[in-house]
Amino acid sequence: MKKIRVGLIFGGKSGEHEVSLVSARSIFNALDKGKYDVKLIGIDKEGVFRLGKPQDFWLNPENTKKIALNKQKSEEIIFSGNFIKSAKNGKNITNIDVAFPITHGTFGEDGCLQGFLELLNIAYVGSGVLGSSVGMDKDVMKRLFRDAGILTARFYAPKKFEIYPHTNKDNFSSPVNKKNIGVGVNKKYLDKIIKDLKFPIFVKPANLGSSVGISKAHNKKELEMAIVDAFGYDTKIILEEYIKGREIECSVLGNDNPIVSKPGEIKLQSEFYSYDAKYINDSDAIGVPVANLPRDVIRKIRETAIKVFETLECSGMGRVDFFLTKNGKLYANEINTLPGFTSISMYPKMWEQSGIPYSKLLDKLIQLALEKKKEKNKLKRNFKL
């Protein structure tokens, strides 16, 4: 049987570059090499596409903090449809049947890469341009939740000029410069938000994941520091009320008729589910792939996860995150359209507990991508008078 050529795409110009490399390595190791001919396509931090070999493409592969692409042991490439060409001489190197992007964050999970793959007419794993885009923008996502009747935390989504109306935007960058704290702040606007949301308040870049740039502010000084930090990652941020409750997650899989896993739970040892807790210091958070919940609550979580997935026009896969309060209220927090696939990531773990092991899950995702492309190929692209 002819092997399916899979282009595993990872890295990118995101704050989640290293996480993407870890996810990609896990996926590569789990893909059945008897079924797939896997091409490793890394995007470096400058946005250059590179083709590498598994034995030397990852530098420091066992260190989440130091893992990197090996530029010296890879070749710069360009795409022409599904053909991969050398950037040096333009000669064909190989081609792929389907792309598997695992590019977490901006420029990879937000519809940018998906649009590029659409232009190239390549089948790809995961949501399309629209689902990826609205799944990344927490402001637009939460507005769609509200319109669909999905309970979510109250929030504000200010742009830089609303918080700092008279301040040069170049004064504010990440990491936090303490000299900037409180300078030029629209105090009336900020006081209104504080009065409405009450402390503690979560501050997040609107378009980023893996808890990068996220802070939990307990007072006004911390809030102002968190705002400066978040604006270092995005031009729009989220100020969100704190919901005290259990952190519940659910994995979704499918296109037109998605299925949903048993819910899992994140039990925190730290104040919130930070980047370190997710990927580096796993003692800060314990991922429980099957949460201990009553049947009616499980049903509600699974039904809401499907509603989130369909409301945002997602396809392929998604991990939906919730807060469950003591009085039984279920708040949808967000969806991750390209969730983590590291050894401790909850998306594959929840599916394992729901009867789909890691390698079979990858098979299903690739099949869903090919089915989606086959369906699109039936559409008319020309119109003649």
Secondary structure by P-SEA (a helix, b strand, c coil): cbbbbbbccccccccaaaaaaaaaaaaaaaccccccbbbbbbbcccbbbbbbccccccccccccccccccccccccccccccbbbbccccccccccccccccccccccccaaaaaaaaaaccccccccaaaaaaaacaaaaaaaaaaacccccccccccccccccccccccccccccccccccccaaaaaaaaaaaccccbbbbcccccccccbbbbccaaaaaaaaaaaaacccbbbbcccccccbbbbbbbbccccccccbbbbbcccccccccccccccccccccccccccaaaaaaaaaaaaaaaaaaccccbbbbbbbbcccbbbbbcccccccccccccaaaaaaaaacccaaaaaaaaaaaaaaaaaaaaaccccccc
